[in-house]
Amino acid sequence: MSTLKVVEIGGWAVSNNPEDILRTYALGSCIALILHHPMTKTMGLVHIALPSPLGHEGKNRGEGYYAGSAVPLLLNEVRAVASLYSAEGSGVVAKLAGGASFIKTKNPFHIGERILSEIEQTLHRLRIPVVKQDTGGSVSRTVSLYVGRGDVTVKSPGTREILL
């Protein structure tokens, strides 16, 4: 029997239980980072809302909320569950979804683009390859991880669920 684990904004979950489904809803400008270690069938998901805490000092938000802290946080959690000594050369891969832009007029903030850039830079520095992504555009996304199969799916309103 499958167990659904919902990941809220700024939250994360990691599992190697084949019965688990990890899911996050309504990714607008937010980005879902998925880390997968296929050999141990370990998957992790974090719902990242902002690129960094700059300008948000004093807010009580967790490490998963900001790209700069969420990437190493999720990597450490995946390494712990998968019993990996190091991420480098371990076979951990990344997938990304989200980062939409809903403001049609000139938007100086580009939150989704800034989150994506921060995630990609951090993953590059950690030598974690991005193997697939569904980012940008102007649609909200729901992301599901089927741990037992190692599948990641993306669903937008009015569309079919697609394999990422």
Backbone bond lengths (Angstrom), bond angles and torsions (degrees), N, CA, C in turn:
res aa  C-N    CA-C-N  psi(-1)  N-CA   C-N-CA  omega(-1)  CA-C   N-CA-C  phi
1 M - - - 1.453 - - 1.527 109.19 -
2 S 1.312 117.46 128.12 1.462 122.93 -177.53 1.518 111.86 -71.85
3 T 1.326 114.29 146.22 1.455 121.48 176.56 1.526 108.00 -117.61
4 L 1.328 116.53 118.37 1.458 121.77 178.73 1.520 109.49 -88.43
5 K 1.334 115.64 126.99 1.458 121.57 175.90 1.522 106.96 -117.83
6 V 1.327 116.52 114.73 1.462 121.91 -177.83 1.527 109.37 -90.29
7 V 1.321 115.27 130.81 1.458 122.26 179.58 1.524 108.14 -103.29
8 E 1.316 115.77 117.64 1.471 122.54 -179.42 1.531 110.59 -81.30
9 I 1.321 117.26 171.90 1.459 122.16 176.30 1.526 109.05 -58.24
10 G 1.332 115.90 127.07 1.455 121.63 -178.69 1.516 113.68 80.61
11 G 1.319 116.96 -0.53 1.455 121.19 -179.42 1.514 112.11 -97.89
12 W 1.321 115.46 171.66 1.454 121.06 178.86 1.519 109.76 -151.62
13 A 1.322 114.48 161.20 1.459 121.57 176.18 1.521 108.05 -151.07
14 V 1.328 116.21 147.01 1.461 122.86 177.90 1.521 107.40 -135.70
15 S 1.329 116.18 140.42 1.459 119.40 -179.31 1.523 111.24 -153.90
16 N 1.326 114.89 150.75 1.464 121.16 166.70 1.530 109.32 -127.26
17 N 1.337 115.46 17.39 1.467 121.84 176.69 1.527 108.20 -82.98
18 P 1.331 118.53 117.35 1.464 120.60 -176.23 1.524 114.80 -61.25
19 E 1.316 118.02 -15.80 1.466 121.65 179.39 1.528 113.12 -85.91
20 D 1.326 117.77 -11.98 1.467 120.95 -174.47 1.521 113.56 -80.63
21 I 1.318 114.13 143.56 1.466 123.33 169.21 1.526 105.64 -122.23
22 L 1.326 116.90 121.75 1.463 122.07 175.90 1.523 106.93 -101.15
23 R 1.334 116.72 133.13 1.464 119.25 -175.33 1.518 110.61 -142.81
24 T 1.331 115.03 143.11 1.456 121.08 171.14 1.518 108.12 -131.88
25 Y 1.320 115.06 141.51 1.467 121.99 -173.49 1.527 111.59 -108.66
26 A 1.321 114.65 157.52 1.467 123.99 166.23 1.522 113.86 54.66
27 L 1.329 115.84 50.52 1.461 119.61 173.67 1.522 107.88 -75.43
28 G 1.308 116.45 108.81 1.465 121.10 173.57 1.515 106.86 -93.69
29 S 1.335 116.10 -104.50 1.464 119.55 175.26 1.527 110.55 -76.65
30 C 1.328 117.46 -15.50 1.468 121.30 176.98 1.530 109.75 -64.87
31 I 1.329 115.23 159.89 1.464 120.20 179.19 1.520 109.77 -127.35
32 A 1.333 114.84 136.33 1.460 121.72 171.72 1.518 107.63 -92.56
33 L 1.328 115.43 121.92 1.458 121.29 172.54 1.513 107.18 -101.25
34 I 1.327 115.61 126.83 1.456 122.04 178.23 1.522 107.00 -115.22
35 L 1.322 117.33 126.34 1.457 122.04 171.86 1.517 107.48 -112.44
36 H 1.332 115.61 135.04 1.458 121.05 -174.72 1.525 108.93 -133.97
37 H 1.315 116.01 130.05 1.464 121.53 171.89 1.527 106.33 -113.86
38 P 1.348 116.68 93.57 1.466 120.48 -173.48 1.524 114.78 -57.78
39 M 1.339 118.02 -34.67 1.459 119.84 -175.93 1.537 111.76 -62.61
40 T 1.322 117.20 -39.95 1.468 120.57 179.64 1.524 112.39 -99.46
41 K 1.337 116.21 1.67 1.465 122.17 -179.38 1.530 111.66 55.25
42 T 1.335 114.75 43.27 1.454 122.06 178.34 1.521 108.75 -105.52
43 M 1.334 116.39 132.90 1.458 121.71 179.90 1.523 109.58 -131.93
44 G 1.338 115.03 144.24 1.451 120.61 177.26 1.518 110.29 -134.89
45 L 1.327 116.18 150.03 1.455 123.49 -177.35 1.520 108.84 -138.99
46 V 1.334 116.25 132.89 1.461 121.08 173.06 1.525 107.67 -132.40
47 H 1.340 116.68 139.82 1.467 124.23 -179.28 1.536 107.27 -103.08
48 I 1.333 116.22 100.21 1.466 123.11 -172.62 1.529 110.12 -94.49
49 A 1.347 115.86 128.00 1.464 121.19 -174.34 1.528 114.67 -100.97
50 L 1.336 117.80 -31.10 1.463 121.09 -175.19 1.524 110.33 -141.25
51 P 1.346 116.69 154.51 1.464 119.00 -179.76 1.528 113.08 -68.75
52 S 1.333 117.90 -39.18 1.465 120.96 -177.99 1.523 109.08 -155.78
53 P 1.335 116.63 166.68 1.470 119.45 179.12 1.530 113.99 -80.74
54 L 1.327 118.62 -0.35 1.463 120.85 -179.52 1.525 110.19 -57.10
55 G 1.298 115.90 128.77 1.459 121.50 -178.20 1.515 113.28 84.65
56 H 1.310 116.62 -2.45 1.466 121.25 -178.81 1.524 110.89 -123.18
57 E 1.328 116.25 20.60 1.455 120.57 179.87 1.530 109.39 -58.73
58 G 1.319 115.46 145.64 1.458 120.26 179.14 1.518 113.66 89.37
59 K 1.326 117.50 -14.42 1.468 120.54 177.18 1.521 107.92 -80.36
60 N 1.287 117.11 138.63 1.459 121.85 -178.47 1.525 109.42 -91.43
61 R 1.323 115.63 80.67 1.462 121.14 -179.71 1.517 108.48 -121.37
62 G 1.312 116.53 148.59 1.461 121.15 -177.13 1.515 113.39 -80.55
63 E 1.330 114.99 174.54 1.462 122.29 -178.23 1.528 113.09 -61.80
64 G 1.312 117.78 -28.66 1.453 121.10 -178.90 1.515 113.85 -72.61
65 Y 1.303 117.06 -12.02 1.466 121.88 -176.21 1.535 112.59 -74.60
66 Y 1.340 116.79 -29.25 1.468 122.15 -173.92 1.527 110.82 -114.52
67 A 1.333 116.36 137.26 1.466 121.50 -177.17 1.522 112.27 -56.99
68 G 1.324 117.09 -43.12 1.459 120.64 -176.56 1.516 114.30 -59.78
69 S 1.322 117.32 -32.50 1.468 120.59 179.35 1.531 112.22 -100.75
70 A 1.328 118.08 -24.85 1.467 121.23 -175.69 1.522 112.71 -69.98
71 V 1.327 117.18 -37.52 1.464 119.92 -177.25 1.533 110.87 -63.69
72 P 1.346 119.13 -54.61 1.474 117.55 178.49 1.532 112.87 -64.81
73 L 1.323 117.48 -33.04 1.458 120.93 177.31 1.525 110.56 -59.14
74 L 1.341 116.98 -52.17 1.461 120.56 -178.17 1.522 110.60 -65.05
75 L 1.318 117.40 -40.06 1.463 120.03 178.96 1.528 110.59 -61.06
76 N 1.311 117.85 -44.11 1.462 120.76 178.73 1.524 111.52 -63.24
77 E 1.333 117.10 -38.90 1.467 120.82 178.69 1.534 111.06 -66.06
78 V 1.337 116.61 -42.99 1.471 120.64 178.69 1.530 109.65 -64.55
79 R 1.317 116.90 -44.24 1.471 120.71 178.46 1.527 110.59 -58.50
80 A 1.328 117.56 -42.81 1.465 121.05 -178.97 1.526 111.54 -64.11
81 V 1.334 116.96 -47.48 1.473 120.48 -178.29 1.529 110.73 -67.57
82 A 1.341 117.30 -36.87 1.464 121.78 -178.64 1.532 112.33 -84.32
83 S 1.334 117.40 -4.19 1.474 123.00 -177.49 1.524 111.62 57.92
84 L 1.326 116.10 46.33 1.465 121.80 178.46 1.525 109.35 -96.72
85 Y 1.311 116.20 136.16 1.457 120.50 177.32 1.524 110.51 -73.37
86 S 1.323 115.83 -40.42 1.462 121.78 -176.93 1.513 108.92 -143.12
87 A 1.315 116.72 155.15 1.463 120.48 176.70 1.520 110.50 -83.80
88 E 1.327 116.65 -32.51 1.460 121.28 -176.40 1.526 110.52 -62.93
89 G 1.319 115.64 123.21 1.447 121.28 179.27 1.517 114.43 72.53
90 S 1.321 117.85 10.86 1.471 121.30 -175.62 1.517 113.55 -85.96
91 G 1.330 116.61 -16.01 1.459 119.90 -176.40 1.515 113.77 96.07
92 V 1.337 118.48 4.34 1.462 121.14 175.86 1.525 108.48 -68.07
93 V 1.333 116.17 131.47 1.463 121.83 177.93 1.528 109.21 -125.60
94 A 1.331 114.97 159.77 1.465 120.67 -178.22 1.518 111.07 -118.97
95 K 1.328 114.29 149.61 1.457 123.31 169.80 1.518 106.59 -131.87
96 L 1.340 116.30 150.76 1.465 121.91 -176.91 1.520 110.05 -133.99
97 A 1.335 116.09 143.64 1.467 121.29 175.01 1.519 108.48 -147.92
98 G 1.330 116.12 144.58 1.458 121.91 177.94 1.510 111.45 116.00
99 G 1.324 115.95 -151.35 1.458 121.11 178.08 1.519 114.56 75.11
100 A 1.319 116.91 30.74 1.467 121.23 -179.05 1.528 110.81 -73.77
101 S 1.311 114.70 160.47 1.460 121.87 176.08 1.521 107.23 -121.56
102 F 1.339 115.92 118.63 1.462 120.19 -176.68 1.521 113.07 -101.22
103 I 1.319 117.30 -14.62 1.459 121.07 -178.12 1.526 108.51 -85.67
104 K 1.320 116.37 116.37 1.459 121.81 -174.49 1.529 113.07 -77.95
105 T 1.335 117.04 -26.01 1.459 119.56 -179.71 1.524 109.63 -82.41
106 K 1.320 116.59 177.54 1.455 120.70 178.93 1.531 109.52 -58.05
107 N 1.323 115.68 120.25 1.462 122.20 -174.25 1.530 109.66 -115.75
108 P 1.328 117.62 108.27 1.470 119.28 -178.49 1.526 113.88 -75.58
109 F 1.324 118.57 -9.34 1.464 120.57 -173.39 1.527 113.33 -89.07
110 H 1.314 118.27 -42.69 1.467 122.52 177.88 1.534 111.37 46.04
111 I 1.317 116.83 50.47 1.465 121.46 -174.46 1.528 111.99 -56.73
112 G 1.325 117.61 -48.87 1.467 120.31 -179.51 1.517 112.31 -58.28
113 E 1.331 117.13 -44.16 1.473 121.33 179.16 1.528 110.86 -64.05
114 R 1.324 116.78 -39.80 1.475 120.44 -179.14 1.528 111.07 -68.99
115 I 1.340 116.97 -39.16 1.471 120.06 176.56 1.526 109.14 -63.04
116 L 1.328 116.43 -47.88 1.464 121.62 -178.94 1.528 110.96 -58.22
117 S 1.313 116.82 -45.55 1.463 120.94 179.82 1.528 111.47 -60.45
118 E 1.321 116.26 -45.12 1.473 120.55 179.88 1.530 110.91 -63.36
119 I 1.319 117.36 -42.52 1.469 121.32 179.13 1.522 109.86 -63.47
120 E 1.328 116.90 -48.53 1.467 120.64 -177.65 1.527 111.65 -61.72
121 Q 1.324 117.20 -41.63 1.471 120.43 178.09 1.525 111.19 -62.49
122 T 1.319 116.45 -43.89 1.460 120.37 -179.01 1.526 110.98 -67.07
123 L 1.327 117.34 -43.44 1.466 120.45 177.74 1.526 110.89 -61.57
124 H 1.330 116.97 -41.70 1.467 121.36 178.46 1.531 110.23 -60.45
125 R 1.318 116.03 -45.91 1.464 121.14 179.55 1.538 110.94 -61.41
126 L 1.328 116.70 -36.07 1.463 122.09 179.68 1.530 112.76 -85.89
127 R 1.335 116.68 -2.15 1.473 123.72 179.31 1.526 112.64 61.59
128 I 1.335 114.50 41.22 1.465 121.61 175.21 1.529 106.69 -106.49
129 P 1.336 118.35 114.95 1.462 119.46 -178.39 1.532 113.03 -75.26
130 V 1.332 115.87 141.97 1.463 122.03 171.21 1.523 105.77 -89.11
131 V 1.328 117.09 114.46 1.454 120.84 -175.73 1.529 113.16 -95.53
132 K 1.321 117.34 -22.57 1.471 121.92 178.04 1.510 109.03 -153.84
133 Q 1.326 115.87 151.10 1.458 119.05 172.11 1.516 111.20 -157.23
134 D 1.321 114.53 152.16 1.454 123.90 175.41 1.526 105.02 -134.46
135 T 1.338 115.75 86.57 1.459 120.93 -173.36 1.519 111.22 -127.78
136 G 1.339 115.14 163.09 1.458 121.40 178.86 1.515 111.66 82.90
137 G 1.308 114.72 -157.61 1.454 120.10 -178.75 1.516 111.88 74.30
138 S 1.319 115.11 -158.71 1.468 119.53 -176.77 1.526 112.37 -138.06
139 V 1.346 116.04 29.55 1.465 119.63 -179.91 1.523 111.24 -120.74
140 S 1.307 114.89 147.73 1.460 122.28 174.44 1.528 108.57 -75.36
141 R 1.325 116.05 152.06 1.460 120.17 -178.69 1.531 110.77 -134.06
142 T 1.326 114.75 147.95 1.456 122.68 168.85 1.513 106.35 -115.33
143 V 1.330 116.91 132.11 1.463 122.05 -176.80 1.522 109.06 -116.78
144 S 1.342 115.79 134.83 1.463 122.07 178.60 1.523 109.75 -127.72
145 L 1.328 115.95 136.28 1.458 122.70 175.34 1.515 107.81 -112.66
146 Y 1.323 116.49 123.74 1.456 122.43 177.40 1.527 106.33 -102.78
147 V 1.321 115.92 94.22 1.457 122.40 -168.52 1.524 112.14 -56.92
148 G 1.309 118.56 -45.06 1.464 121.62 -177.49 1.514 113.39 -61.12
149 R 1.322 116.66 -36.11 1.472 121.35 179.99 1.520 112.15 -91.32
150 G 1.334 116.71 -19.18 1.462 120.11 -175.63 1.520 112.32 75.90
151 D 1.329 116.61 18.81 1.466 121.59 -177.66 1.519 111.94 -93.71
152 V 1.335 115.05 147.05 1.459 122.69 172.67 1.522 106.27 -123.70
153 T 1.329 116.45 129.02 1.464 120.19 177.67 1.518 110.10 -121.48
154 V 1.341 114.33 153.41 1.461 122.14 178.47 1.518 107.63 -127.70
155 K 1.326 115.36 135.53 1.471 121.49 178.93 1.516 108.95 -132.65
156 S 1.324 115.56 131.39 1.469 122.12 174.44 1.517 108.31 -116.17
157 P 1.342 117.91 155.70 1.458 120.05 179.70 1.536 111.60 -54.80
158 G 1.323 115.85 132.32 1.455 121.42 177.15 1.508 114.89 78.07
159 T 1.332 118.13 8.88 1.472 121.35 179.52 1.517 110.08 -125.99
160 R 1.323 115.08 165.85 1.453 120.94 174.28 1.521 109.84 -79.23
161 E 1.292 115.99 155.17 1.463 121.69 174.27 1.538 107.07 -69.10
162 I 1.352 116.26 131.00 1.459 120.27 -179.64 1.531 109.96 -116.22
163 L 1.320 115.68 151.33 1.451 121.66 176.67 1.516 108.48 -81.75
164 L 1.322 115.72 129.70 1.462 120.36 178.31 1.518 108.94 -95.56
